[in-house]
Amino acid sequence: MIFKVKNLGKIKEAEVDLNKDLILLTGQNNTGKTYLAYAIYGFLRNNRPEGVDYHYSIHEKDEKISGEVKIDLDKYISSEQFTEQYLKLRTDIPLNDLFRANHNLGTDQISKPEIDYYIHKEDELSEFKRKIYESEINKHQVQNITFQKKAYSYNLTITIDKDKSKSLKAVEVYTNIIIRLYSYPPNITFFPVERSAINIFSKELSLKQNETFDNILTKPENEQLKELRIYRQKINRYPKPIRVMLKFSNDLLNLSKRKSYFFYLADELENNILGGKISVSEYGDLRFKPENSEISPLETHLTGSMIKSLAGISFYLRHIAQKHDCIIIDEPEINLHPDNQRKIARFFGRLINEGFKVIISTHSDYIIKEINNLVMLSKESETQKELLKKYNYAENELIKPERIEALLFRKSNDNEQITPEKIEVDAQGLSVDTIDEELDKLNNVAENIYFQLFENQ
């Protein structure tokens, strides 16, 4: 599943493989990383169908069980675009609504932004098989399964070896998985870089908006419409991910009545990194109780900056998270000491091994290097378990290199639009040139200063 953008702010063209489980956007400031993250978020939110109609038939032949599935995707797939190699989905994303009202995404010389999304047939079916084998729905323990799809056809044929299948219901099970794949992911949550401020001020912003609205209603009718237009422009000036996060923060009390299957991940985040428990007060705001403390839970504004940054993620995992969710975090390293940056990188490994897709924009060398450790330790060898034990890593944190997509955003010399570079990810992990170059410069300067001031004397 390849996501592509063109002429989006500073980005001339970018391509991201959304099949990957961990997607890293890294590089210099003001190069379009957040814009690309917003675009992915907007696409996934706007192209999730409420339901997909399908029909299937099952028949037996030559010791095989076959099911033919017809997926009616006419709502958002053009038949003329259903070619042998690519399946192109319509991308009706309201860009002004996604970023902010009346916001110019580029300059007058740049053409209109374009967003495309492709599912490459071979990649799609390969991803199909991996997700089926890993899926909790697969109760039939089917090993041999093949997929066939003809060009210009909505029909996908699934064939299962009869002796490997316990029932004809297996094909129906796989049909449901197909629907899930085309509706994937079921939920997208964006934690913007402004999340700390949102946790503190969302209630005050909401109260202020209500006061403004009540004040408008007290004015004569001929003035109300004009005032409401101005008011609407003000409340819509934030990008969509921030507006959604504000709404999320104002509905915590209702959301806290739900319990996610992944509540144990919230426990791990709180125990291993936050050092205390996140809860919701009767007034609907987040509170934090330090571990082994007798004090009452603290209001968010009284807690440390790390708590403000990560509290929303803990709440999401405890009450909202679903299997195969996509989580986008802009600069997860904010307010974290290097030891906790390493811990949050390992926590990302936990998330993707639990079935989540994680997209992060980061400048942190600590996060990159810890991810490299997780990649290297995923290599099976005689010393793997010994190294895991020695350095206190867990197998459920490890990440295979083929599960990672990484893009490097580098400023152009002439300040023109840029095309992010694909970073190679191999068995040793990945290298971010712009970070490594600055670290080398810093070390060289420090050594020269030390030599000139101390060694010469």
C-alpha positions, 0 to 999 in steps of 0.5 A: 500500500503506497501513499504518495503526495506531490506539491504539499508545502515544502514537499515536492514529492514523497512516497510512503509504504503504509504496509510497514508497521513502523514508519519513521519521518526524520530530518531537519526542521521546516522540511514537511515532516508534519505536513506528510503526517497530517496528509496520511492522517487525513487520508486514512480518516477520509477513506475508511468505508463505513461498510463494504458490500461483498458476496462469496461462494464456496465449492470443493474440487480436487481436494481443495476448498475454494471461495470466490469473493466479490468486493463491491468497492464502487463507492471509492474505486473507479473500475477503470483504475482497477488495473493489473498492477495497481488499485488506485483509490479515490482520495477526496481529502478536504485539504483546507479542513485538514491543515487549516482554513484558508491556509496556503500549502505552498507558494503561488508558483507551486501547483495544487497539492496532489495525494494518491494512494496505491495498492500494489497487487503483489505487495497487497497479497503478501501483506494479506498472508502475513496478517492472516497468519498473525490474526486472532480470527484465524482459528482454523490453523490453515497453512496452505492458502493461495489468492488469485485476482484477475486484472480489471476484476473485483473478484478475489479467489481464495483456495485452501488445501482441504486436508488443512482446513477444519471446515468450510467456514474457513473461507468465510473467516478469510472473507471477513479478514479481507473486509478488514484489510480494505477497511484498514486501519479501523482507527487512526489517532494522532498525538500532535506536538501540541498534546501537552498544552491540549491536556492542560488548556482544552477545558479552558478553551472549551469554556471560552468558546461556550462563553463566546457563543452565549455572548453572540446569542445575546446580540440582535439577529442581524449581528449574530450571523456576522459574529458567528462567521467570525467565530467559526473562522477562529475555532477552525483555524487549527489543523484537523489533528489538533481539533480532533485532539481537543474534542478527544480531551473534552470527552475523556469522562465519557470515553473512560467508561470504555475499556480497551483490550489493550489496557495492559499496555497502558499499565506497562507505559505507566509502570515502566516510564511514567512512574504512576497511574493516569486516571480521569476525575469526575470533572473529566480531566486527566489526573496522575498519582505517583507510584507508592505515594499517599497523596491524592491524584494530581491535576495535569498542570501540577505534574511534570512535563513528561506526564503531560506529554504521554498521559493521553497515550496511556488513556488511549491504550486503556480505553480506546485502542483496537487491534490494528489501529494506526497511531501517529505521534509527532516528536515522541521525544518531547520532554523526555530524558534520554533514558526515557527516550530509549524506553519509549522506543522499546515501547514502540516495538511492543506496540507494533508486535501487538498489531499496531501501526506506529508512525513517528516524526522524530529528531531523537538520536536516542530513539533511532539508536534504540530502534537499531538495537531492537533491529539488531537483536531481532537477528536469530543467533546462538547469542541472541537470548544471552544478549537479551538477558544481559541488556534486559531486552524482551523478545516482544520489543524486537523489530525485524528490519523489513517492518520499518519504513524510514524517510529522511527530510533534508533542506535543499541548498536553494530553499526549493521543494524537497523530495524525502530520501528513503533510508535503507534499513538492514540487519544493523538498523538505519543511519540518519545522516543529518543527525550523525553529521551534527554529532560529528561536528559537535564532537570535533568542536568539543575536542578542539576547544578542549585541546586549545584551552587545556592540553596546550597549557 
